[in-house]
Amino acid sequence: MASRGNSETTGSTLLQPFSEAINLSVDQVNFVVCQLFALLASVWFRLYLHPSKTSSYVRHAVATLLGFYIALFCFGWYALHFILQSGISYYIMVIVGAGHMHKFCFVIAFGYLTVCQISRAYLFDYGRYSADFTGSMMIITQKITSLAFEIHDGMARKEEHLTPAQKSIAVRTMPSLLEYLSYNCNFMGILAGPLYTYKDYIAFMEGRTLHMKCTVLNGKKNESTGRAEPSPVPAVLCKLLVCGISLTFHLTITKVFPVAYNIDDTFLSTASLASRVLYLYISLMVARPKYYFAWSLADAINNAAGFGFSGYDEKGNARWDLISNLNIVNIESATSFKMFIDNWNIQTALWFKRVCYDRSRYHPTIATFVLSAMWHGVYPGYYMTFLTAIPITLAARAIRNNFRIYFIKIPAVKLFYDVITWIATMIAISYTVVPFVLLSVEPSLKFYSSWYYCLHVIPLLVIIVLPIKPKRKENEQNHSKQKELEVENTLTSNNYFALNNNLDQIPRPS
């Protein structure tokens, strides 16, 4: 059944009376309730299906079945698309082989996702933000393509042709069908992700995460192999607190500052320039907490199951940020477009880097933004946002490379530079993502025209006028190569135990 109104849903209607009572769509209520159920199931999974108490086969089976149950509750029979997309991709991996599976899986998985997005957007319910099934398919598409590239790197490419990052996540053997379905559709990430590498997931399911991650930061072996497994409870409680604050903010403050008011005729004709800039920033800033809620809750669910441990810091404190998807402080204080992107939907940004940016021979920045627009969906606003982001990103990079060096030597001057770049970044981000929220062409063009396309024209002029500094670029490349060697040495040392236990022979960053 397609969702055509607030009273209908693709999934269960069991909670419809409750959703009407609190004035939310039943899809939204189903999503939150299922995530809370997944949180409780994660605690049970960690305590009663711990790797020390049961086999990885049982853990995979239970995680997969619970995932399908949650999907059916939220999306009804549309959840079958998850099985079909995963099944087709697995069949392609088996018959095509490691040499070309990454290409075929990429095209087929993306094509399947796009067809579903088109049908959902234009045939059923245009512009409705709810817990639609294509949101989960976006995450599954990431996992399908990511694993295909990891297997290709591990089984079809020579070791010396891989970067240190590719070596660390390369998969050396094909996963079983159960492992594959568990990776794609487990209950911990079926609704909101996040993405993670196959190696990390298998290490978690088989109880090898502590053994794999328990190293000190300088890359030396940790001799205390008997160290107790860290508790995720403090990290989970902290992330649930963030969820509570974000949800409260979204339900109370967000509705007061609708993004659509930026194109209100009365507002445009009466508000001063300063008022319009301030309202633009506030309206987009208060639109972010719903993402903070969803991603923090997803992270907490995985942590509650025992997944997400990334090692110990220098003070010996356990870190649970292996699959974290955001850094709110860095997002809200970002002083560059890149800093904002690097801390927003982190795992997705890493996926774009692994499957597109690092592998593109020509114009990787442009290719990455185009792929990002395609992955998000078929609404015109997505393409307008990411195409706008291309010149802004390139211009910001040019300005930073040419001028930043003159502002970082004196603390007071650097503070002034940081304030100015923060203001510029927040305005640029807000300007860029308005179409992402409005979705349609007409209102998006109305917004950009009301700003006289200034943040389209200025970045293009900056790109044309500012010189490229070959010497600086060359120095950066040399520095990058040096850091790459350091990372490779660290990875080699960090994976000492993993190599001794043949981790590379068992399929599997955040």
N, C-alpha and C positions, 0 to 999 in steps of 0.2 A: 504494500500500500504506500503510495507516495504522500509525503507531507504537503498539504495544501493550505493548512491553517493552523492556528494555535491549538485547536482541539484535536488535531490528528497527529499521528506520529508513525514513523516507520517501525518502531519497536513496540514494547509492551505498553498497554494503557492502564496497568495496575495502579500507577501513581498519579493518574490524571486528576482525580479529585483534590489531591494534595497540591498539585501544580496550579490548579485554578484558585485554590485558597490563598496561595502566596504570590499569585500573578506572574508566574513564570511558565514557559512552555514545558510540556511534558518531556520533550527531548532534553532540555537542560536539567530537569530534575532527574531523569534517568541517568544522565551522565554523572552527576554528582553522587547519586546513591550508589551507582555501580563502582565508582572510584573509591568510595568509602568501604564498600564490600570488599574490593580488591585490597584495600589497606588492611582490613581484618584478616583476610585470607593470607596476606603476606606474612603477618605475624605467626599465624598457624603453620604456614609453609616452612618458616625458619625454625620453629620450635619442634614440630612433629615430623617434618620430612627433611630434616637436616641431613646433609651428605653422610654424616657418621651413623645415621640410623636407617637409611634406605638407599637404594641404588639410584643412579642417575636416570635409568630407564623410567622408574616410577615417577621421579621428579619431572621429567620431560612430559610424561603422559598426563599427569595431574595438571601441570601448568598449561598445557595445550587445551585440555577439556574445559578447565575453568575459563580460559580465554574465549573459547567458542560460546560458552554459556553467557558470558557477559556481552559478547557481540550480538547474540540472538536477542537478548533482553533489550538492548539499546536500538538495534537496527532491524530486527525481524529477519526475514529471509534474505535481505540484502547482504547479510553477513556471509552468505555463500560466496560472494565475490572474493572474500579473503582467501577461502580455500581454493577457488578456481585460479586466481592470480598466482598463488604460491605453487599450486600443483602444476600449472603450465610452465612456470619458470623452472621448477625442479626437473621436469621432463626435458626441457631444453638443455639444462646443464648436463644431464646424463647423456643425451644423444649427440650433442655438439662437441663436448669435450672442453678442457681448460683453455685451449688455444684461442677460441673465439666465443666462449660462453658469455663473456662480459659484454660484448657487442649485442648479441641476440637478446640476452636478458634485459639489457638497458632499453632496447627498442620495444620489446614485447611488454615489459612491465610498465613502461611509461605510456605506451599506446593504450594499454588496458585502463590505466588510471585516467588518461585523458578522455576516453570514450565515456567512462562513468561520470566524470566531471561535467562533460557536455550534457549528458542525459539528465543529470541532477540539476544543473543550473538552468537549462533552457527548456526542458520538457516538464519538469516537476515544480520547482519552487525557486524562482530567480531571486537572488539577493537575501535569502533567509539564512541568518547565522544561527546554527543549531548544531546538535551533535550528529551531523550527517555522516553517512558511512564512508564518504570519500576522504574525510579527515583521517580516519584510521588507515585507509588505503595509501595515503601519502607516506605514512610511516613505514608500512609494509613495502612500498616501492623503494624507499631508501634502503631497507634491509636487503631486499632482493638484489639490487644493483651493487650495493656495497660488498656483499658476500661474493658476488660473481667476480668483482675486481680483485678481491682478496684471494680467491682461489686461483684466478688467472695469474696473479703475481707469485703465488706460492708454488704453482705446479707447471706453469708454462714459460716463465721468464727466468733468465739467469740471475743469480744472486747479485752479481756485480752491476747489473742494470737497475737494481732497485734502490730507492732512497732509504735512509735509515728508518723513516716512518713507515714506509711500505714493508720493509723487512720485519718490523716489529709486529705487524698485524696480518702478515701473509699466512694463508691457510694451505697446509700441505696435503690434506686428504679430503675427499668428498664427505660431506655429512650424510647421515642416514635420513630417510624421509621424516621420521619422528623428530630428530634433532632439528631439521629444517623447519618443520611446522612449529615446533616449540620456540625456535628463535624468532619466527615471524609473528606468531599469534599468541604468545603466552599472556596470561591474565594480568601480569604486572605492567605491560606496555601496550595492550591491544587498543586502548582508547586514546592515549595521549603520548605514547612513546616513553622515554626518548629513544633515539637511535643509539646503538652501541656496537662495538665490533664483535664478530662471532667468537673470536678467541676469548675475549673477556666473558662473554655469556657462558661458553662451555666451561671455562675455568670455575665460574660461580656454580654452575649446576653440578659439577663433579667435585666441588669442595676444595679447589686448588687456589682460590683467590689469595688467601693469606700467604701461602707458600710462594706464590708468584709475585706479590706486591710487597712482601715484608723485607724491604731493603732500605737502607739509609739514603739520604739525598745525594751523597757524594758518589753513589754508584757502587760502593763496596758491598761485599756480602754481609748479610746479617747472620751472625753465628748463632744467635738465640732462636733456633728453629722451633723451640718448644713454647714460644710466646702464645699466650691465650688469644683466642679469637675476640676481636674488639666488639663491643656492643653498639648497635646502630641507634639505640634509643635516644641519646642526646641529639643526634643529627636529625632524626625523624621529628622529634618534638619541636626543634627549632624551625624546621621547614613547615610543619603544620601551623606554627604561630604566624609565619609569613603568609600562609594560605588564608588564615582567618582574617588577618589585617587586609589582605588584598581583596578578598571577597566582600568584606564590609565596605571597603572603599568603593568597589565597583557597584554595589547595590545602592549606595547612598550618594556619592559624589559624582560618579560618571554621568548619570542621567541629567545632572544639572548643567553640564557643558557638552551638549551634543556637537559632534564634528560638523554635521550638516548646517549648523548655524553660521559657519564660516562663509556660506554662500547665500545667506538670507538677504533679500533685497534691501530691507530696512536697515539691517546691520551694515551692509556695504555702503549705503548712502549716507549714513549718519555717524558711524564710528570713525575716530581718528586713526591715523596710521599706527600709532603706538598701541592703541586699544586692539586693533586687528592683529597685530603681531603678538601681543600678550595673550589674546584669546586663542589664537592658533596654537601657541605653545601649550597653554593649559588644557585645551580640548584634546590634544593628542597625548599629552602626558597622562591625563586621567583615563585614557582609553587603554593604557597598558596593563593596569592591575589584573584584568581578566586573564591575560596571558601569564602574569606572575602566579596567579592562583593555580591555573591548570598545570603549568610546568613544575611548580614547587610541589604540588600534590603528587604528580607522577614520579618525581624524584623521591619523595618520602615513601611512596608505595614500594619502589624498588629497594630502597634502603631498609625498609621494614622486613623485607624478605632476605636481607643479608647481601644484597647486590649493590655495588657502588663504592666499596672500600678501595681506596687508591694508595694506601700506604700510610706511613707516619711522617709527620713533619720533623723539623730539627729539634723540637722540644719533646718529641715522643708522643704527641697527640695524634689520635687516629683521624684520618681525613676521609670523608665520604663524599667526594666531589668527582668521582670517576665519570659519572654520566650526567652530571648537573648541566642544566640547559640555559642557565642565565646567571648573571652577576648584577643584581639590581643597583648596587652602589656605583659600579663602573658604568652602567647604562645611563643612569641619571646624571652622572658627573662627566660623561664622555666629552673630551676636548677635540675629537676628530671623528669623521664619518666612520673610519675604520675601527676605532675603539668601540663605537656603538655597535657596529655589526659583529665584532669579535665577541661581544658579551651578550648578544641577543640571540636566542635560539642557537646556542653554542654547538650542539651536536649536528644540527643541520648545516651550519657554516662549515664545520669540519668535513661533512659529507660532500658539500660542493667543492671544497678544496681537493679532496681525495679523488673524486670521480671526474672532475672537470678542470679546475684551475691548474692543478699540477700536471695534467695530461694534455692540455691544450697547446698546440704548437703556435697558434696565432691568436693574438688578442684575448688572452685568458680572462681578463676582467669583463670584457663585453660578453664573452661566451658564458661566463658564470652568472651574470645578471639575467641573461636571456633564459638560461636553464632554470633559474630561480622563478621567473615569471611563469614558465610552463609548468613547473612542479606545483605551484600554488593553486593553479586553476585556470579557468577560461574566461573569467570576468575581465573586461577591458581595463578596469582600474588596476589590476595586478601588473599588466604590461606597461601601463602608463607610469606606475610607480618605479618599476625596475629599469625602464628605459631612461627615466629622469635621473635615476641614481648613477648611471654610467658617467655622464659628464661631470656631475658633482663630485664623484669619487676621484676621477682623474684630476680635476682642478684642485681639490683639497690636497691630493698627493703632491702636485706641482708646487703649490703654495708652501706646503710644509718643507719640501726639499730645498726650496730657494730661500726661505726666510727664517725658519725656526732656529737655525744655528745662531742668529744674531740676538735671540731673546733668552737663551738658556744659561748664560754665564752669570748673570746677576739675579739673585733670588727675587728681589722686588719686581724686576722687569719680567722675569719668568712668570710670576704670579699674574701680572697684568696680561701677559700673552695667554695664559691659561683661561682667564676670565673671558677675554675676547673670543678665543677659539671655542669656549663652551657655549657662549651665546650664539655664535655663528653656526655651530654644530646643531644645537637644538632647533634653531629656525630652519636650517636646511633639512633636517630629518623630518620635522613637522610638515614642511612644504612638500616634501617628496612623498610622504605616505598618505596624504589626504585621499587620493584616488583609490588607494588600497582599502580604505574604509567606505568610500562612497560607491565604489564598484563600477558604476556606469560612466559612459563617455560624456554625456551632456553636463551633469553636475561637476565632473572633474575638470572639463574644459572651462566651465564657468568660473571655477575657483582659480585655475591658472591664469585665465584672462584678467581676473580681478587683481591679480598681482603683476599683470603685464608680462608674464612669462620671465620675470626678472632672474629667477634662479635657474632658468634654462640658458638665457643669453649670457649672463655674467660668467658662468663656468666655461662656456665655449670660448669666450674672449680670453679668459685666463689661460686656457690650454694653448691658444694660438700665440699669445703674447709672451708668456713666461718661457725662458730658455730651459732646455734640458741640460743637465750638468753631467757629462759623460764621466768625468773624473770621480765625482761623488758616487755615481751609480756603480762604477767599477770597484770603488772601495767597499761599497755595500755588498757587492757580489762576493768579493774576497772575504769580507767578514762573515757573510752567510755561509760560504764554504767551510771556513774555520769552525763556525758554530755547528755545522752539519757533522763535521768529524767528531767534535766533542759529544754531540748527541749520540752518534753511532757508538762511540766508546762507552758512554753511559748505558745505552740500551744493551750492549753486549754484556756489560758487567751485571746490570740489573736482571738480565735473563739467565744468569748462571744456573740457578736452580731449575728454571723452566727448561733449559736445554738438556740438563742432565736427566730430566724426566720426560724427554721427547715431546715437549709441548707442541713443537712444530708439526708433529705427526698427528695431532688432534686438532681438527678444525677450530681456529680463533687466532677506545680511547674516548676515548671521549675527548 
